[in-house]
Amino acid sequence: MTDFELAACSLNELTVMLRDGKVSSREITEATLSALEHQDSKLNLIAGVDPEEALRQADAADARRASGDALGLLHGVPLAHKDMFYRKGRVSGGGSRILGEHPATVTATVLRRLDAAGALDVARLNMVEFAYGLTGHNEITGDVRNPWNPDHITGGSSSGPAAAVAAKCLAGALGSDTGGSIRFPASCCGLVGMKPTYGRVSRFGAMPLSHTLDHIGPLTRTVRDCALITEVISGQDAQDPTSSHLPVPSMVPEHHEVAGMKIGVPTNYFVEVLDPEVQECWNQDLKRFQALGCELVELVLPESFFASNAMVNMVGAAESSAHHARWLRERPQDYGAQTLRRLQSGLQVSAVDYLEGLNLRQVVLQDFLEQGMARVDALHVPVVPIPVPTLAESDIQANPGFIEYLSLLGHCTRPFDFLGVPALSIPAGQTSNGLPCGMQLVGRPFSEPLLFRLGLAHEEALA
């Protein structure tokens, strides 16, 4: 097996080969580092990498396995993550000039849980500055490019993780999702991406953007891989008071039987903004679920749901500006122009409007569950409302209407960050530009296993 073929293996394939002694962690890590270096020159993936340290981790994992002391299912598998997860003693730059100055004093809970499962952390991957943007542009570190066509966006803000996994440099990577930043790049790059239920995964030690909207989850090439990483990183954490005390179920589906499940198809909110090509991909994907034995149920989302996109804009703007208040006063020149304008706009949100937005969340969620989800197991809706644009088409630094443009791009993803419900992005074909088009399966709170089961059935049907 060549280095390229080894790096391109799924997480499930790698764990089996490692368990059976067919490959070593060092071999996989060397292949991963080689693939990252090769693709970085074309796609701008790497924020930071220490090859010697990565190989030291791999050798230690091999020695531990040889002694019969493997840590878990991910033992010896190299992963790399968005450059926003702190590891004590290491710099995480967050796609910015400002954060890259001081080593972290703590290690993110999600990294500690991956460590405990035996995974290796071999590189930091590029991202949108401070995770504030859906297109993937970054004037500080440069734009990450889409492996399907480097002239097109990867989507953001988890641009590096999406490009690295789609380019088959590694099997999976962690991203974050505040307005769609896992699902959007997953859709643009033809990947599986999970935004878990708010509270399912601890955010301790992850760079904050908006503390009531931030979610952490994986991007992978297969549903099983996505489910496995989600299971590993989930669970209550005393260092994150918002984390849920609910026990973590098995996420990896035991089977993909979905006949009889009811899939909700909204007839409002989403359809108003869809490009005809995306609408056609949606129609064709719904037929796939019908062929699997699922029942399609048309439904009308409650009127309150329509406020959710605007609420994410307002709440997210206020919270992100609060996190950056000192730097906005003392170091405005160190931000990229787009990020600075967005953060400054959040300073204009009044406390009254912000608190009303937070209070509205429970009302919208209750309406959504009682009316939108009452008769179905999951919703099926698009991720990105238009075909994946080029970098030039979506470069909105000089566009005075950039807030409205971003609102359109996030129209289909942001509501589910506001509501905190789980949403799984799955590949669902291509548009005429040859770029992927993704759909999202959305469930009730803590229904990740059900979504993964539906996603696996869909993946098997496409195979």
C-alpha positions in Angstrom: 0.0 0.0 0.0 1.4 3.4 -1.0 1.6 6.4 1.4 -1.2 8.0 -0.5 -3.4 5.0 -0.2 -2.7 4.6 3.5 -3.5 8.2 4.3 -6.7 7.9 2.3 -8.0 5.0 4.4 -11.1 5.6 6.6 -10.8 5.6 10.4 -12.5 2.3 10.5 -10.0 0.7 8.1 -7.1 2.1 9.9 -8.2 0.9 13.3 -8.7 -2.6 11.9 -5.3 -2.7 10.2 -3.6 -1.5 13.4 -5.4 -4.0 15.5 -4.5 -6.8 13.2 -0.8 -5.7 13.0 -1.0 -5.1 9.2 0.4 -1.6 9.6 2.1 0.5 12.3 1.2 3.8 13.7 4.5 5.2 12.5 3.7 4.1 8.9 0.3 5.8 9.0 1.7 8.9 10.6 4.5 9.2 8.0 1.9 8.8 5.2 -0.3 11.4 6.8 2.5 13.9 7.2 3.6 13.3 3.7 0.1 13.9 2.4 -0.4 17.0 4.4 2.9 18.5 3.2 2.1 17.6 -0.4 -1.4 19.0 -0.4 -0.5 22.1 1.7 1.4 23.6 -1.2 -1.8 23.6 -3.2 -4.5 24.0 -0.6 -2.9 25.9 2.3 -3.9 23.4 5.0 -1.3 23.6 7.7 -1.3 26.1 10.6 1.4 24.2 12.5 3.1 20.9 12.4 6.0 19.2 14.3 6.9 16.1 12.4 9.4 14.9 15.0 6.8 15.2 17.8 4.2 13.4 15.6 6.5 10.5 14.9 7.5 10.4 18.6 3.8 10.0 19.4 3.5 7.3 16.8 6.5 5.3 18.1 5.1 5.5 21.6 1.7 4.2 20.4 3.4 1.3 18.6 5.4 0.4 21.7 2.4 0.6 23.9 0.4 -1.7 21.6 3.3 -4.1 21.4 3.2 -4.4 25.2 -0.6 -5.2 25.1 -1.6 -1.8 26.5 -3.5 -0.1 23.7 -5.6 2.7 25.0 -8.8 2.5 22.8 -10.3 2.1 19.4 -8.4 5.1 18.1 -5.0 3.9 19.4 -2.2 5.0 17.1 -4.4 6.8 14.5 -3.1 10.3 13.5 -5.7 13.1 13.4 -5.3 16.8 13.0 -7.7 19.6 14.0 -8.9 23.1 13.5 -6.3 25.5 15.0 -8.5 26.5 17.9 -8.3 23.6 20.4 -5.8 24.5 23.1 -3.1 22.0 24.2 -1.0 23.0 27.2 2.4 24.4 26.2 1.4 24.7 22.5 0.4 27.8 20.5 -3.1 27.7 18.8 -3.4 30.7 16.5 -7.2 30.6 15.7 -6.4 31.9 12.2 -5.3 35.2 13.7 -2.3 37.4 14.4 -3.4 37.9 18.0 -3.8 34.4 19.4 -0.5 33.0 18.1 1.6 34.9 20.6 1.3 32.7 23.8 1.3 29.0 24.5 -1.9 27.6 26.0 -2.1 26.9 29.7 -4.8 24.2 29.4 -5.7 21.3 27.2 -9.1 21.2 25.5 -11.4 18.4 26.9 -12.0 17.1 23.4 -8.3 16.7 22.8 -7.9 14.9 26.2 -10.7 12.5 25.3 -9.1 11.7 21.9 -5.8 11.3 23.7 -7.5 8.8 26.1 -8.8 6.9 23.1 -5.2 6.6 21.8 -5.5 9.1 18.9 -2.5 11.1 17.9 -2.7 14.9 17.4 -0.2 15.6 14.6 -1.0 19.0 13.1 -3.0 22.2 13.5 -5.1 23.1 10.5 -5.9 26.5 9.0 -9.3 28.2 9.6 -11.2 31.4 9.3 -9.9 34.2 11.5 -11.4 33.6 15.0 -13.8 31.2 13.4 -15.9 34.2 12.2 -17.0 33.4 8.6 -18.7 30.9 6.4 -16.9 31.4 3.2 -13.4 30.3 4.4 -11.6 33.5 3.4 -8.7 34.6 5.7 -6.6 37.6 4.8 -4.2 36.8 7.8 -3.2 33.2 7.0 -4.5 33.0 3.4 -7.5 31.2 2.0 -7.8 27.4 2.2 -8.7 26.0 -1.1 -11.2 23.3 -2.1 -9.6 20.0 -3.2 -12.4 19.5 -5.7 -11.5 22.7 -7.4 -8.9 25.1 -5.8 -10.7 28.1 -7.4 -13.7 27.5 -5.1 -14.3 28.0 -1.4 -14.0 25.2 1.1 -16.6 26.9 3.3 -15.8 28.0 6.8 -14.9 28.5 9.4 -13.6 24.9 9.6 -11.9 25.3 6.2 -8.6 23.5 6.9 -10.1 20.4 8.5 -12.6 20.1 5.6 -9.9 20.4 2.9 -7.5 18.1 4.7 -10.0 15.3 5.1 -11.5 15.8 1.6 -8.0 15.7 0.1 -7.5 12.3 1.9 -4.6 13.5 4.1 -6.2 12.0 7.2 -9.4 10.2 8.2 -11.0 12.9 10.4 -10.6 16.3 12.1 -12.4 18.3 14.7 -14.2 21.6 13.7 -16.6 24.0 15.4 -20.0 25.1 14.4 -21.5 28.5 15.5 -23.6 29.3 12.4 -22.8 26.3 10.2 -19.0 26.0 10.3 -18.9 22.2 10.4 -21.8 21.5 8.1 -21.1 24.2 5.6 -17.5 23.1 4.7 -18.6 19.5 4.9 -21.2 20.2 2.2 -18.7 22.2 0.1 -16.1 19.5 0.2 -18.3 16.4 0.0 -17.9 15.2 3.6 -19.9 14.0 6.6 -20.1 16.6 9.4 -21.9 16.5 12.7 -23.0 19.4 14.8 -24.0 17.7 18.0 -26.7 18.8 20.4 -25.7 21.8 22.5 -24.1 20.4 25.6 -23.3 17.0 24.2 -19.6 17.9 23.7 -17.6 20.0 26.1 -16.2 23.3 24.8 -13.6 23.7 27.6 -10.3 24.6 26.1 -11.7 25.5 22.7 -11.4 29.1 21.5 -14.8 30.8 22.1 -16.7 32.7 19.5 -20.2 32.8 20.9 -20.7 30.9 24.1 -24.4 30.1 23.7 -24.0 29.0 20.0 -20.7 27.3 19.8 -20.7 23.5 19.1 -17.8 21.1 18.5 -17.9 18.1 16.2 -16.0 16.1 13.6 -15.6 16.1 9.8 -15.0 12.7 8.2 -15.4 10.9 4.9 -17.8 8.2 6.3 -20.7 8.2 8.6 -19.2 5.5 10.8 -16.1 7.5 11.3 -18.1 10.6 12.2 -20.2 8.6 14.7 -17.1 7.1 16.3 -15.3 10.4 16.9 -18.5 12.0 18.1 -18.9 9.2 20.7 -15.4 9.6 21.9 -15.5 13.4 22.5 -19.0 13.4 24.0 -20.0 13.5 27.7 -20.4 15.6 30.8 -17.4 17.7 31.8 -17.1 19.5 35.1 -15.0 22.2 33.5 -17.8 23.1 31.1 -21.0 23.8 33.2 -23.1 23.8 30.0 -22.2 20.2 29.2 -25.0 17.7 29.6 -25.2 15.1 32.4 -27.0 12.6 30.1 -25.1 9.4 29.5 -23.5 9.0 26.1 -25.1 6.2 24.1 -23.3 4.2 21.4 -23.2 6.4 18.3 -21.9 4.0 15.7 -24.9 2.4 14.0 -25.2 -1.4 14.4 -27.3 -1.6 11.2 -28.8 0.7 8.6 -32.4 -0.4 8.5 -34.6 2.8 8.3 -37.7 1.5 6.7 -40.8 3.1 8.2 -38.9 6.2 9.6 -40.6 9.5 8.9 -38.6 12.2 7.2 -39.9 15.8 7.5 -39.8 18.0 4.4 -40.5 21.6 5.2 -42.5 23.5 2.6 -41.5 26.9 3.9 -38.4 28.8 5.1 -35.8 26.8 3.1 -37.5 26.7 -0.3 -37.6 30.5 -0.6 -33.9 30.9 -1.0 -32.7 27.8 -2.9 -31.0 27.9 -6.2 -32.8 25.6 -8.7 -29.8 23.3 -8.8 -29.7 22.8 -5.1 -33.5 22.3 -5.1 -33.0 19.5 -7.7 -30.3 17.9 -5.5 -32.8 18.1 -2.6 -35.5 16.4 -4.6 -33.3 13.6 -5.8 -32.0 13.0 -2.3 -35.5 12.8 -0.8 -36.2 10.1 -3.4 -33.2 8.1 -2.1 -34.8 8.1 1.3 -38.1 7.0 -0.1 -36.4 4.1 -1.9 -35.0 3.1 1.5 -38.5 2.8 2.9 -38.7 6.1 4.6 -42.0 8.0 4.6 -41.7 11.7 3.5 -43.9 14.0 5.5 -44.5 17.5 4.2 -44.7 20.1 7.1 -45.0 23.8 7.7 -42.4 25.2 10.2 -43.9 27.5 12.8 -43.7 31.2 12.2 -41.4 31.7 15.1 -38.7 29.6 13.3 -38.2 32.4 10.8 -36.6 34.6 13.5 -33.8 32.1 14.2 -31.4 33.2 11.5 -31.6 36.8 12.6 -31.3 35.8 16.2 -28.0 34.0 15.5 -26.7 37.1 13.7 -27.6 39.3 16.7 -26.7 37.0 19.6 -23.5 35.8 17.9 -22.5 39.3 17.1 -23.0 40.5 20.7 -21.2 37.5 22.3 -18.3 37.5 19.9 -17.8 41.3 20.4 -17.9 40.8 24.2 -15.1 38.1 23.9 -13.0 40.5 21.8 -13.8 43.8 23.6 -10.3 44.4 25.0 -8.5 43.5 21.8 -11.0 45.7 19.8 -10.0 48.6 22.0 -6.3 47.9 22.1 -5.4 46.1 18.9 -8.0 46.8 16.1 -5.1 47.0 13.5 -4.3 43.3 14.1 -7.6 42.0 12.8 -8.4 41.3 9.2 -10.8 43.9 7.7 -13.9 41.6 7.4 -13.5 40.2 10.9 -13.0 43.6 12.4 -16.1 45.0 10.7 -18.2 42.1 12.0 -16.9 42.3 15.5 -17.5 46.1 15.6 -21.0 45.6 14.4 -21.7 43.5 17.5 -20.9 46.4 19.7 -24.0 48.1 18.4 -26.3 45.4 19.8 -28.2 46.6 22.9 -28.4 44.6 26.0 -32.2 44.6 25.8 -32.1 43.1 22.3 -29.5 40.5 23.2 -31.5 39.3 26.3 -34.7 39.2 24.3 -32.9 37.1 21.7 -31.8 34.6 24.4 -35.3 34.5 25.9 -36.8 33.8 22.5 -34.7 30.7 22.0 -36.8 28.5 24.3 -40.0 29.7 22.6 -38.7 28.9 19.1 -37.4 25.5 20.3 -40.6 24.5 21.9 -42.6 25.6 18.7 -40.1 23.7 16.6 -40.4 20.5 18.6 -44.1 20.6 19.1 -45.1 21.7 15.6 -42.2 21.1 13.2 -41.0 17.8 14.6 -44.2 16.4 16.1 -44.9 13.9 13.3 -41.4 13.0 12.1 -38.2 11.4 13.2 -35.9 13.9 11.4 -35.9 16.8 9.0 -34.1 16.7 5.7 -33.0 20.1 4.3 -30.2 21.6 2.3 -27.0 22.9 3.9 -25.8 25.5 1.4 -28.6 27.3 -0.6 -26.5 28.0 -3.7 -23.9 26.0 -5.6 -20.4 26.3 -4.1 -19.1 29.7 -5.2 -15.6 30.6 -6.3 -13.2 32.4 -4.0 -13.5 35.4 -6.2 -17.3 35.4 -6.2 -17.5 35.2 -2.5 -14.7 37.6 -1.5 -16.8 40.0 0.4 -14.3 42.2 2.1 -15.1 45.3 0.0 -18.8 44.5 -0.2 -21.0 46.9 1.9 -23.7 44.3 1.9 -21.6 41.5 3.3 -23.8 40.9 6.3 -26.8 40.2 4.0 -24.7 37.9 1.9 -23.5 35.9 4.9 -27.1 35.8 6.2 -28.1 34.1 2.9 -25.2 31.6 3.0 -26.1 30.6 6.6 -29.9 30.6 6.0 -30.2 26.8 6.2 -27.7 26.1 8.9 -27.9 28.9 11.5 -31.4 28.1 12.9 -30.1 24.8 14.3 -27.3 26.5 16.1 -29.8 28.8 17.7 -32.0 25.9 18.7 -29.1 23.7 19.8 -30.4 20.5 18.1 -28.2 18.0 16.3 -27.7 18.2 12.6 -25.7 15.9 10.4 -24.4 17.0 6.9 -24.2 14.3 4.3 -23.0 14.4 0.7 -25.9 14.4 -1.7 -24.6 14.8 -5.3 -23.1 17.6 -7.3 -24.2 20.7 -9.0 -23.3 21.6 -12.6 -20.0 23.2 -11.5 -18.8 19.8 -10.5 -18.7 20.7 -6.8 -20.5 18.7 -4.0 -23.9 19.5 -2.7 -24.8 18.4 0.9 -28.0 17.9 2.8 -28.5 17.9 6.5 -30.5 15.5 8.7 -31.8 17.4 11.8 -33.2 15.7 14.9 -34.6 16.3 18.4 -32.1 17.1 21.1 -29.6 14.2 21.8 -30.9 12.1 18.8 -27.4 11.8 17.3 -27.6 7.9 17.1 -30.8 8.1 15.0 -29.2 10.7 12.6 -26.1 8.5 12.2 -28.3 5.5 11.4 -30.2 7.5 8.7 -26.9 8.8 7.4 -25.4 5.3 7.2 -28.4 4.0 5.3 -28.0 6.9 2.9 -24.3 6.3 2.5 -24.8 2.6 1.7 -27.5 3.5 -0.8 -25.0 5.8 -2.6 -22.1 3.2 -2.5 
